[in-house]
Amino acid sequence: MASSKVVSISLILAACVIAFLYIGLQSGPRFDVGSVIAEFANSGTSDRSFHADKFTPEILLSAPRRSPAVPDPNGKLAVYTVSTYSFQLNKKTTEIKVISIKSGQSTLITNDVATSEPNWLQDDTELLWLKEGDDGATKLVVGSVDKIGEAYVAGILPGAISNVKLKLLGPDRIAIAWTGQSWPNGTLYNQQQEPKRRSTARLYDQTMVRHWDKYVTPQKNAIWYGLLQRSRGKWGLTSVTNALQDTGLETPIPPFGGKDHFDISSTGLVFVAKDPELNPAFNTKCNFYHVQISDFSAGPAPKPEKLELETLQGAASSPVLSPDSKSAAFLQMQQNSYESDRNRLVYIPSIAALREKTGSSTGAQILDIGDQDTEWDRSPSSVSFSPDGTMLLPVVVDKGDDVLFTIDLTASVAEPAHQPQRLTGSGSVLDVQPLKTGSNELFISSTSLIDNSVYTIVDPAQPAGARTVSSNSRNGASFALSSDQVSDMWFKGAGAYQVHALVVKPSNFSENQRYPLAYMIHGGPQSAWTRSWSTRWNPAVFAEQGYVVICPNPTGSTGYGQAFVDAITGSWGGAPYEDLVNGFEHIREHLPYVDTDRAVALGASYGGYMMNWFQGHALGRVFKALVCHDGVFSMPGQMSSDEQYFPNHDTGGPYWESMDTWQKWSPHRFTGNWSTPMLVIHNELDYRLPISEGLAMFNVLQERGIESRFLTFSDENHWVLKDENSLVWHTVVLNWINKFVGLPHYKDESMLDMNYGG
């Protein structure tokens, strides 16, 4: 096993090689620099790769992170971005690359760190990407895969933009749409042009005041559109129009909305937005809108037309237009103020008919593909059209996998093809693209618990013949991981149902040895552990320390039917806790290779809530130590959170109406039972669960004389995202739990660049 010192030396040597190649590239032939740095193989056929002898936090965080890839119209190349962080140089690199779909070999297009979001133009040679300027403006840059290094600016926008979408209108004419924040007057916002104020005061007349990790400001998200036109061999942006100006609407919906909240066609835009008549802190209700655009080079924008379905009053997402621009689809929940309701698939056969009708006569169909009394009861997270427009392609969490399904729109409700058909197997589908024009084959980007990026081609007519184009880590081998480490476990829940868990073992696992247990509880709570990659809570990192990691999906988890999700409402510390108790007993009785006398438990958000619930109840005594990351200490404390509809729904109403429920499931009531050593992590920019929750936990632990530590990051939110911070997080967490189960310290904390408060 290589020590972290050996890995560090290897990475330093790699950095030296990069410097040498960079000098040579200025005058010599262009090579794929990205494949020479500390990067894992981009294809199964490449002979240049980086191999780790042991999967550590440094490897997790410095491994190249590929974006989903987008094929060109001819299906020959696919474009993607890759970012890599160097702990030796304290620097992140960003590259745009194209990969040969036939060979799996990659070619560097640019390594300018200010570039992002590459898109194909009208053929397989030209790309459009964004370049951030020092003045806060954004350049639209056009480059060629045939003439690498020869790029030009097609337009400059006076602020930060993202989420670019293109639609070919005809030869040398492309409709373009993007999103960005707008000033109240509808122009594109540029943070560097924000006026300097003599006071830092903020005054609000209504909530919400803060959202996720930012204070709410007058600037709102908006969609812009325009026309790209080629003249004399070069593309240029001819116009810019704010599609939402003077509408009172905002999309993408904060804080996480992006490309999944709008779409573009040759005849207009569709998008979803929160109902502007309702306060977003207390409501999730959204509407679907369509903007008919006859000329992308002319403004102002036509008024958005709203589709409102009486039976669907909840959140909406994933509006998409069919390839022929005639039809649309989107997802919407039934209940307002319930963010985890089941998404219903809405299909609009004719956008033209939609413009002519209102109310229930629009022709929009809520597809009858299953309900609680039928076999298929899942909630899609996204939807798209097949390349020929005859099928919908929803991505659904299903028993620990993020699965792509097909729904045949040409089949009648009674035909089996109308019901969802599973297209992909194990793993987590991130993105689905047409492979090429004129083909129904799909190019799928996905991850797994052992691989952070996989590109695959799937033919819906023959899904068993799926072909892997590229595995970023050679199916885990570059990480020293294997699919043999991952398995499933089912155990009896608190009621007449089975609970599913994912099990991740060390790569050197032996049935003849016993390993300490890491019991990892997911957040949400309406979420799930899936076979997907994460740089925040990655089970394999803990397994490679010498743990058997078990990730249960108790009551409230997604992927096992809506009734299972709904059952946590009003019972945060009830059925889920009993499920977890049963899970621990199942491990003790049925997994002889797990030493439950050396067990630790970890959780974030709702998982952090459960750590505090463990502390106050019997299960907390079986663990040697706990880790609570940004968890709930006091249920009434959630009244200081941003999205009030969430605690209101899960407790049955606002505090003054459901006080008994708020108090019943509040961990702070049981602090007299706390006795297990605990590491508390809470960040200053966490406005979902403010830092006062973590400070209260730590104060209780300290006053009761319980061994404890408090870790905080002033520049992180509910998550720890910055690479250097994440390395500190992993080091402190691993050192903490290893100490109590007899495993070696991961790393000397004095080597970390951080402040000690006492």
C-alpha positions in Angstrom: 0.0 0.0 0.0 1.4 3.4 -1.0 1.6 6.0 1.8 0.2 9.5 1.3 3.9 10.7 1.2 4.5 8.4 -1.8 1.4 9.7 -3.6 2.5 13.3 -2.9 5.9 12.7 -4.4 4.3 11.1 -7.5 2.0 14.1 -7.9 5.0 16.5 -7.6 6.8 14.6 -10.3 3.7 14.8 -12.5 3.6 18.6 -12.0 7.2 18.8 -13.2 6.3 16.9 -16.3 3.4 19.2 -17.0 5.7 22.3 -16.8 8.1 20.7 -19.2 5.3 19.8 -21.7 3.7 23.2 -21.4 7.0 24.9 -22.5 7.3 22.5 -25.4 3.7 23.0 -26.5 4.3 26.7 -27.1 6.4 26.0 -30.2 5.8 22.3 -31.0 3.0 20.0 -31.8 -0.1 20.0 -29.5 -0.4 17.1 -27.2 -3.2 16.1 -24.7 -1.7 17.7 -21.7 -4.6 16.6 -19.5 -3.7 13.0 -20.0 -0.2 13.5 -18.6 -1.1 15.2 -15.3 -2.3 13.3 -12.3 -5.3 12.1 -14.3 -6.9 8.8 -14.6 -7.3 7.1 -18.0 -9.9 8.6 -20.2 -10.5 5.4 -22.0 -10.1 1.7 -21.8 -7.6 1.7 -24.7 -5.4 4.5 -23.4 -1.9 3.4 -22.3 -1.4 6.6 -20.2 -3.0 6.5 -16.8 -2.6 7.3 -13.2 -2.9 4.5 -10.7 -3.5 4.8 -6.9 -2.4 1.9 -4.7 -5.0 3.1 -2.1 -8.1 5.2 -2.4 -7.6 8.2 0.0 -9.2 11.6 0.4 -6.3 13.1 -1.6 -7.0 10.7 -4.4 -10.8 11.4 -4.2 -10.3 15.1 -4.3 -7.5 15.4 -6.9 -9.0 12.9 -9.3 -10.1 14.5 -12.6 -13.8 15.4 -12.5 -15.4 15.0 -15.9 -18.7 16.6 -16.8 -21.4 14.8 -18.8 -20.3 14.7 -22.4 -22.3 15.9 -25.5 -21.9 14.2 -28.9 -21.6 16.1 -32.1 -24.5 15.8 -34.6 -22.6 13.1 -36.5 -21.9 11.0 -33.5 -18.1 11.0 -34.0 -16.9 13.1 -31.1 -18.3 14.1 -27.7 -17.2 17.3 -25.8 -16.8 17.6 -22.1 -14.9 19.5 -19.4 -12.5 18.1 -16.8 -11.3 19.8 -13.7 -8.4 18.7 -11.6 -7.1 20.0 -8.3 -3.4 19.8 -7.2 -2.7 19.8 -3.5 1.0 20.4 -4.3 0.3 23.5 -6.4 -2.9 24.5 -4.5 -4.4 25.1 -7.9 -7.2 23.8 -10.0 -6.9 23.2 -13.8 -9.9 23.3 -16.1 -9.9 21.8 -19.6 -12.2 21.4 -22.5 -11.7 18.1 -24.4 -13.3 16.0 -27.1 -13.4 12.2 -26.9 -13.5 9.9 -29.9 -16.7 7.9 -29.5 -15.1 5.1 -31.6 -11.7 4.8 -29.9 -12.2 6.4 -26.5 -9.2 8.7 -27.0 -9.4 12.3 -25.9 -8.0 15.5 -27.4 -7.4 18.7 -25.5 -9.1 21.8 -27.0 -8.2 24.4 -24.4 -6.8 24.5 -20.9 -7.8 28.1 -20.2 -9.1 28.0 -16.6 -11.7 30.7 -17.3 -13.6 28.6 -19.9 -16.7 26.5 -19.4 -19.8 25.0 -21.0 -18.7 23.8 -24.5 -21.5 23.2 -27.0 -21.4 22.0 -30.6 -22.5 24.4 -33.3 -23.9 23.0 -36.5 -21.4 20.3 -37.3 -18.7 18.1 -35.8 -15.9 20.7 -36.1 -16.9 23.9 -34.4 -17.6 24.5 -30.7 -18.9 27.4 -28.7 -17.8 27.9 -25.1 -17.9 30.6 -22.4 -15.0 32.5 -21.1 -15.2 34.5 -17.9 -13.6 38.0 -18.0 -11.7 39.8 -15.3 -14.3 42.6 -15.6 -17.2 40.2 -14.8 -18.3 40.0 -18.5 -18.6 36.8 -20.4 -17.2 36.1 -23.9 -18.8 33.6 -26.3 -15.8 31.9 -27.9 -15.8 29.8 -31.0 -13.1 27.2 -31.6 -12.5 24.4 -34.0 -11.5 20.8 -33.3 -9.6 20.8 -36.6 -7.6 24.0 -35.8 -6.9 23.8 -32.1 -5.7 27.1 -30.7 -7.4 29.2 -33.3 -10.4 30.7 -31.5 -12.3 33.9 -31.8 -15.0 35.9 -29.8 -18.5 35.7 -31.3 -20.0 38.0 -28.7 -19.5 39.7 -25.3 -22.2 39.8 -22.6 -21.8 42.4 -19.8 -22.2 40.0 -16.9 -21.9 36.4 -15.7 -24.0 33.8 -17.6 -24.4 30.0 -17.6 -26.7 27.2 -18.8 -26.2 27.8 -22.5 -28.6 26.0 -24.9 -28.5 26.0 -28.7 -31.0 25.1 -31.4 -30.2 24.9 -35.1 -32.6 27.0 -37.1 -31.0 26.5 -40.5 -27.7 26.8 -42.3 -25.5 29.4 -40.4 -28.4 30.3 -38.0 -28.6 29.1 -34.4 -31.0 30.1 -31.6 -29.2 30.5 -28.3 -30.5 30.8 -24.8 -28.7 31.2 -21.5 -29.4 32.3 -17.9 -28.0 34.9 -15.6 -29.1 37.4 -13.0 -30.8 40.6 -14.0 -30.9 44.0 -12.4 -34.5 45.1 -11.5 -34.5 47.0 -14.8 -34.0 43.8 -16.8 -30.4 44.2 -17.8 -27.8 41.6 -17.1 -26.3 41.9 -13.6 -22.6 42.3 -13.2 -21.4 42.0 -9.6 -18.4 44.2 -10.3 -20.7 47.0 -11.1 -22.5 46.8 -7.8 -22.5 50.3 -6.3 -20.4 50.7 -3.1 -22.5 51.6 -0.1 -21.5 53.4 3.0 -23.7 51.1 5.2 -23.9 47.3 5.3 -27.5 47.3 6.4 -30.1 45.1 4.8 -33.8 45.8 5.2 -36.6 43.3 4.4 -40.4 43.7 4.3 -41.0 40.0 3.7 -39.2 36.6 4.0 -37.2 34.9 2.7 -34.2 36.9 3.9 -31.6 34.3 3.2 -31.6 31.3 0.9 -29.2 28.4 1.1 -25.9 30.4 1.5 -26.8 33.9 0.3 -28.8 36.8 1.4 -31.7 37.5 -1.0 -31.1 40.6 -3.2 -33.1 42.5 -5.8 -31.3 40.6 -8.5 -33.3 37.7 -10.0 -32.5 34.8 -12.3 -33.7 35.2 -15.9 -33.5 33.7 -19.3 -32.0 35.6 -22.2 -32.1 34.5 -25.9 -30.6 35.7 -29.1 -29.4 34.6 -32.6 -26.0 33.3 -33.6 -25.4 33.9 -37.3 -22.4 33.0 -39.4 -21.2 35.6 -41.9 -17.9 35.5 -43.9 -16.9 32.3 -42.1 -17.4 33.5 -38.5 -20.2 33.3 -36.0 -21.5 36.4 -34.3 -24.2 37.2 -31.7 -26.7 39.5 -33.4 -29.1 40.4 -30.5 -30.0 39.8 -26.8 -33.4 39.7 -25.3 -34.5 39.1 -21.7 -37.4 36.7 -22.0 -38.6 37.4 -18.4 -38.4 41.2 -18.4 -41.3 42.9 -16.6 -43.0 39.5 -15.9 -42.3 39.1 -12.2 -41.1 35.6 -12.9 -37.8 34.0 -11.9 -36.1 31.0 -13.5 -33.9 29.0 -12.9 -35.6 28.6 -9.5 -33.1 29.2 -6.7 -31.0 27.8 -5.3 -30.3 24.7 -7.4 -32.1 25.3 -10.7 -30.1 25.3 -14.0 -30.6 23.8 -17.4 -33.3 21.6 -16.0 -35.7 24.6 -15.6 -35.9 25.7 -19.2 -35.6 24.5 -22.8 -35.3 26.0 -26.3 -36.7 25.0 -29.6 -36.8 26.6 -33.1 -40.1 28.2 -32.2 -39.6 29.4 -28.7 -38.9 28.7 -25.0 -40.5 26.7 -22.2 -39.7 27.1 -18.6 -41.0 26.6 -15.0 -41.1 29.2 -12.4 -42.6 29.6 -8.9 -46.0 31.2 -8.7 -45.2 34.9 -8.3 -48.4 35.4 -6.2 -47.1 33.2 -3.4 -44.3 33.6 -0.9 -41.5 31.2 -1.9 -40.6 30.6 1.7 -43.9 28.9 2.4 -44.9 27.5 -1.0 -43.5 25.3 -3.7 -46.2 25.9 -6.3 -44.8 26.4 -9.8 -46.3 26.9 -13.2 -45.2 25.9 -16.7 -44.7 28.7 -19.3 -44.3 28.9 -23.0 -42.8 31.8 -25.0 -43.6 31.8 -28.7 -40.6 33.3 -30.6 -40.9 33.9 -34.3 -37.7 35.8 -34.6 -34.8 35.2 -32.2 -33.0 38.4 -33.4 -35.9 40.7 -32.5 -37.2 42.0 -29.2 -38.9 42.6 -26.8 -40.0 39.1 -25.9 -43.6 38.0 -26.2 -45.5 37.5 -23.0 -45.0 34.0 -21.5 -48.2 31.9 -21.7 -49.0 29.9 -18.6 -50.2 26.4 -18.3 -51.8 25.7 -14.9 -53.3 22.3 -14.1 -55.8 22.3 -11.2 -54.8 18.9 -9.9 -51.0 19.8 -9.8 -50.2 22.5 -7.3 -46.7 21.6 -6.3 -43.1 22.1 -7.5 -42.2 21.7 -11.2 -39.0 20.9 -13.1 -37.5 19.5 -16.2 -39.5 21.2 -19.0 -38.4 19.8 -22.3 -39.4 20.3 -26.0 -39.6 17.5 -28.5 -37.0 17.4 -31.3 -39.6 18.7 -33.8 -40.5 21.5 -31.4 -44.2 20.6 -31.6 -44.6 18.8 -28.2 -43.4 19.3 -24.6 -43.2 17.5 -21.3 -42.4 18.4 -17.7 -42.6 17.1 -14.2 -44.8 18.5 -11.5 -45.9 17.5 -8.0 -49.5 17.4 -6.8 -49.1 19.1 -3.4 -48.1 22.6 -2.7 -45.5 23.0 0.1 -44.3 19.4 -0.1 -40.9 19.3 -1.8 -40.8 15.5 -1.8 -44.2 14.7 -3.3 -44.2 12.3 -6.3 -43.4 14.0 -9.6 -46.1 13.4 -12.2 -45.2 13.3 -15.9 -47.1 15.9 -17.9 -47.2 15.5 -21.7 -48.3 18.3 -24.0 -48.9 16.7 -27.5 -49.3 20.1 -29.2 -47.7 23.4 -28.1 -49.8 25.1 -30.8 -53.0 23.8 -29.2 -51.8 24.9 -25.8 -51.6 28.5 -27.0 -55.2 28.4 -28.1 -56.7 26.9 -25.0 -56.8 27.4 -21.3 -57.6 25.5 -18.1 -58.4 21.8 -18.4 -59.0 22.0 -22.2 -55.3 22.6 -23.0 -54.7 19.0 -24.2 -52.0 18.5 -21.5 -51.9 15.0 -20.2 -50.9 13.8 -16.8 -49.6 10.4 -17.9 -51.2 7.4 -16.2 -48.1 5.4 -15.5 -48.8 4.1 -12.1 -50.0 5.2 -8.7 -49.8 3.9 -5.2 -52.0 1.0 -5.9 -50.1 -0.1 -9.0 -46.7 -1.8 -9.5 -44.7 1.3 -10.6 -44.7 4.0 -8.0 -41.6 6.1 -8.5 -40.8 9.8 -8.7 -38.9 10.9 -11.8 -36.1 13.4 -11.2 -35.8 14.4 -14.9 -37.3 13.7 -18.2 -36.3 14.1 -21.9 -37.5 13.0 -25.3 -36.0 10.2 -27.4 -34.3 11.5 -30.6 -37.3 10.6 -32.7 -39.8 12.1 -30.2 -41.8 8.9 -29.8 -40.7 8.1 -26.2 -40.2 9.9 -23.0 -37.0 9.1 -21.0 -37.5 9.7 -17.3 -34.6 9.2 -14.8 -35.9 7.6 -11.6 -34.4 6.6 -8.3 -35.1 2.9 -8.0 -33.8 0.7 -5.1 -30.4 2.4 -4.9 -29.9 3.2 -8.6 -30.6 6.3 -10.7 -32.2 4.5 -13.6 -33.2 5.6 -17.1 -36.6 4.4 -18.2 -38.5 4.6 -21.5 -42.2 5.4 -22.0 -43.7 4.8 -25.4 -45.9 7.7 -26.3 -47.4 5.9 -29.3 -48.7 3.0 -27.2 -52.1 3.0 -25.6 -52.5 3.1 -21.8 -53.4 -0.6 -21.9 -50.3 -1.7 -23.7 -47.2 -2.7 -21.7 -45.0 -0.4 -23.7 -46.8 2.6 -22.3 -45.7 1.6 -18.8 -42.0 2.5 -17.9 -39.4 0.1 -19.2 -36.1 0.0 -17.5 -33.2 0.8 -19.9 -30.2 1.0 -17.6 -28.9 -1.2 -14.8 -26.7 -0.5 -11.8 -25.3 3.0 -11.3 -26.5 6.6 -11.5 -27.5 8.2 -14.7 -26.5 11.9 -14.8 -27.3 12.9 -18.4 -28.9 11.6 -21.6 -28.1 12.9 -25.1 -28.9 11.8 -28.6 -25.9 10.0 -30.1 -26.3 11.5 -33.5 -28.8 13.0 -35.9 -31.1 10.4 -37.5 -30.5 7.7 -34.8 -32.5 6.7 -31.7 -29.3 5.6 -29.9 -28.5 7.4 -26.7 -25.2 8.7 -25.2 -25.4 8.4 -21.4 -23.2 9.9 -18.8 -23.2 8.1 -15.4 -21.3 7.3 -12.2 -21.2 4.5 -9.7 -19.8 3.9 -6.2 -16.4 3.0 -7.8 -16.2 5.3 -10.8 -16.7 9.0 -11.1 -17.5 9.1 -14.8 -18.7 6.6 -17.4 -19.8 7.3 -20.9 -22.0 4.7 -22.5 -24.0 4.2 -25.7 -27.4 2.5 -25.4 -29.9 1.6 -28.1 -33.5 1.6 -26.5 -34.4 -1.2 -28.9 -31.5 -3.3 -27.7 -30.5 -2.2 -24.2 -28.6 -5.4 -23.5 -26.1 -4.3 -26.1 -24.9 -1.2 -24.3 -21.3 -0.2 -25.1 -19.0 1.6 -22.8 -17.1 4.5 -24.6 -15.0 5.5 -21.6 -14.6 4.8 -17.9 -12.6 7.5 -16.2 -11.1 5.2 -13.7 -11.0 2.0 -15.7 -14.1 0.6 -13.8 -12.6 1.6 -10.5 -9.1 0.1 -11.1 -7.3 3.4 -11.2 -8.8 4.1 -7.7 -7.8 0.6 -6.5 -11.5 -0.1 -6.2 -13.7 -2.9 -7.5 -17.3 -3.6 -8.0 -16.8 -6.7 -5.8 -16.7 -4.4 -2.8 -20.3 -3.3 -3.2 -23.3 -5.4 -2.3 -26.9 -5.1 -1.1 -28.5 -5.9 2.3 -32.1 -6.1 3.2 -33.5 -6.3 6.7 -36.9 -6.1 8.4 -38.1 -2.6 9.1 -40.2 -1.2 12.0 -43.3 -2.4 10.2 -44.3 -5.1 7.6 -41.7 -4.0 5.1 -38.1 -4.6 4.2 -35.4 -1.9 4.3 -32.6 -1.8 1.8 -29.0 -0.8 2.5 -25.8 -0.6 0.4 -22.7 -2.3 1.8 -19.2 -1.3 0.8 -16.2 -3.4 2.0 -12.5 -2.7 2.0 -10.7 -3.6 -1.2 -8.5 -6.1 0.8 -11.6 -7.6 2.5 -11.3 -11.1 3.9 -14.2 -13.2 5.3 -11.8 -14.4 8.0 -11.3 -11.0 9.5 -13.6 -8.7 11.5 -13.9 -5.0 10.6 -15.3 -2.1 12.5 -18.6 -0.7 11.3 -19.3 2.7 9.8 -23.0 3.2 9.9 -23.7 6.2 7.5 -27.1 7.9 7.6 -28.2 10.0 4.6 -29.7 13.5 4.7 -32.9 14.7 3.2 -34.7 13.0 4.9 -36.5 12.3 1.6 -33.4 11.1 -0.2 -31.4 7.9 -0.6 -28.1 6.3 -0.8 -27.6 5.3 -4.4 -24.8 3.7 -6.4 -23.4 7.2 -7.3 -20.1 9.0 -6.9 -19.7 11.7 -4.4 -16.7 13.9 -3.3 -18.4 14.7 0.0 -19.7 11.5 1.5 -18.0 8.7 -0.4 -18.4 5.3 1.2 -15.3 3.9 -0.4 -13.1 6.5 1.4 -14.2 5.1 4.7 -14.1 1.5 3.5 -10.4 1.9 2.5 -9.6 3.0 6.1 -10.6 -0.5 7.1 -14.4 -0.2 7.8 -17.3 -2.2 6.5 -19.6 0.7 5.5 -23.3 0.2 5.6 -25.6 2.9 4.1 -29.2 2.2 5.0 -32.3 3.7 3.3 -34.9 3.8 6.1 -38.4 5.1 6.1 -38.6 8.3 4.2 -36.0 7.3 1.6 -36.7 7.6 -2.1 -36.7 4.8 -4.6 -39.1 2.4 -2.8 -42.5 4.0 -3.5 -44.2 7.2 -2.5 -45.9 5.6 0.5 -42.5 4.8 1.9 -41.4 8.4 1.4 -44.6 9.9 2.9 -44.3 7.6 6.0 -41.7 9.8 7.6 -44.1 12.8 7.8 -44.8 13.5 11.4 -42.4 10.7 12.5 -38.8 11.9 12.1 -37.5 10.0 15.1 -40.1 7.3 14.9 -40.1 4.6 12.1 -36.8 5.7 10.7 -35.1 5.3 14.0 -36.7 1.9 14.6 -35.6 0.8 11.1 -32.0 1.8 12.0 -32.2 -0.1 15.3 -33.3 -3.2 13.4 -30.6 -2.7 10.8 -27.9 -2.6 13.5 -29.3 -5.8 15.0 -29.4 -7.5 11.6 -25.7 -6.6 11.1 -24.8 -7.9 14.5 -26.6 -11.2 13.9 -26.0 -11.9 10.2 -22.6 -10.3 9.3 -19.9 -12.1 11.3 -17.2 -10.1 9.6 -18.5 -6.9 11.1 -17.3 -6.1 14.7 -20.3 -4.2 16.0 -18.4 -3.6 19.3 -16.3 -1.3 17.2 -19.0 0.7 15.5 -19.3 4.4 14.7 -22.1 6.3 13.1 -22.0 9.4 10.9 -24.6 11.6 9.3 -25.3 15.0 7.7 -28.4 17.2 7.7 -31.2 14.8 8.6 -28.4 12.3 9.1 -27.0 14.8 11.6 -30.4 15.0 13.2 -30.3 11.2 13.6 -26.9 11.4 15.3 -28.5 13.7 17.9 -31.5 11.4 18.2 -29.1 8.4 18.7 -27.4 10.4 21.5 -30.7 10.7 23.4 -31.8 7.1 22.8 -30.6 3.6 23.4 -29.0 3.1 20.0 -26.5 5.8 20.7 -24.9 3.7 23.4 -23.8 1.0 20.9 -21.5 3.4 19.0 -18.0 4.3 20.1 -18.2 7.7 18.5 -20.6 9.8 16.4 -20.1 12.5 13.7 -22.8 15.1 13.2 -22.4 17.3 10.2 -24.8 20.3 9.9 -27.5 18.5 11.8 -30.7 19.5 13.6 -30.4 20.0 17.4 -33.7 21.7 18.1 -36.8 21.2 15.8 -38.1 24.7 16.9 -34.8 26.0 15.7 -35.8 25.3 12.2 -38.0 28.3 12.3 -34.8 30.2 11.5 -34.3 28.1 8.3 -34.9 29.5 4.8 -37.5 27.3 3.3 -40.2 27.2 5.9 -42.5 24.9 3.9 -40.2 22.0 4.7 -40.5 21.8 8.5 -44.1 22.9 8.3 -45.0 20.0 6.1 -43.0 17.4 7.9 -44.4 18.3 11.3 -48.0 18.9 10.2 -48.0 22.7 10.2 -46.3 25.8 11.6 -45.1 25.6 15.2 -48.1 27.3 16.8 -50.4 24.8 15.1 -48.4 21.6 15.6 -46.4 22.4 18.7 -46.7 18.9 20.1 -45.1 17.3 16.9 -42.3 19.9 16.7 -41.4 19.2 20.3 -42.0 15.4 20.2 -39.2 14.8 17.7 -36.8 17.5 18.9 -33.4 16.0 19.9 -32.7 18.7 22.4 -35.3 17.3 24.7 -33.1 14.3 25.4 -29.8 15.9 26.1 -29.8 14.5 29.6 -29.1 11.1 28.0 -26.1 12.2 25.8 -22.9 10.4 26.6 -21.3 9.2 23.3 -18.2 11.1 22.1 -19.2 13.2 19.1 -17.5 15.4 16.5 -19.7 18.3 15.5 -19.3 20.0 12.2 -21.3 23.1 11.3 -20.5 25.9 8.7 -21.1 29.6 8.9 -22.8 29.9 5.5 -25.3 27.2 6.3 -28.6 29.1 6.2 -30.6 25.9 5.8 -29.6 24.8 9.3 -27.9 27.8 10.9 -24.7 27.4 12.8 -26.4 28.0 16.2 -27.6 24.4 15.9 -24.0 23.1 15.9 -22.9 25.4 18.6 -25.7 24.3 20.8 -24.7 20.7 20.4 -21.1 21.4 21.2 -22.0 23.4 24.3 -24.1 20.6 25.6 -21.4 18.0 25.0 -18.8 20.2 26.6 -20.9 21.0 29.7 -21.7 17.3 30.2 -18.0 16.4 30.0 -18.4 14.3 26.9 -15.4 14.0 24.6 -16.1 16.2 21.6 -14.7 18.5 18.9 -16.2 21.3 16.9 -15.1 21.9 13.3 -16.4 24.9 11.3 -15.7 26.5 7.9 -16.4 30.2 7.5 -16.8 30.0 3.7 -18.8 26.8 3.3 -22.6 26.2 3.4 -24.5 23.1 4.2 -21.8 21.2 2.2 -18.0 21.4 2.2 -17.1 22.0 -1.4 -13.7 23.6 -1.6 -10.9 21.1 -2.1 -8.6 22.3 0.7 -11.5 22.5 3.1 -12.7 19.1 2.1 -9.2 17.6 2.8 -9.3 19.1 6.3 -12.9 17.7 6.7 -11.9 14.2 5.7 -8.7 14.3 7.9 -10.5 15.4 11.0 -13.4 13.0 10.5 -11.2 10.0 9.8 -8.9 10.7 12.7 -11.9 11.1 15.0 -13.6 7.8 14.2 -10.4 5.8 13.7 -9.3 6.8 17.2 -12.3 5.0 18.8 -12.1 1.8 16.8 -8.4 1.1 17.0 -7.5 2.1 13.4 -4.4 4.3 12.7 -4.8 8.0 12.5 -5.2 9.0 8.9 -2.9 12.0 9.0 -1.2 14.4 11.4 -3.5 17.4 11.7 -0.6 19.7 12.3 0.2 19.3 8.6 -3.1 20.9 7.7 -3.4 24.6 6.9 -6.1 25.5 9.4 -6.7 27.5 12.6 -6.9 25.9 16.1 -9.4 27.7 18.3 -8.6 26.0 21.5 
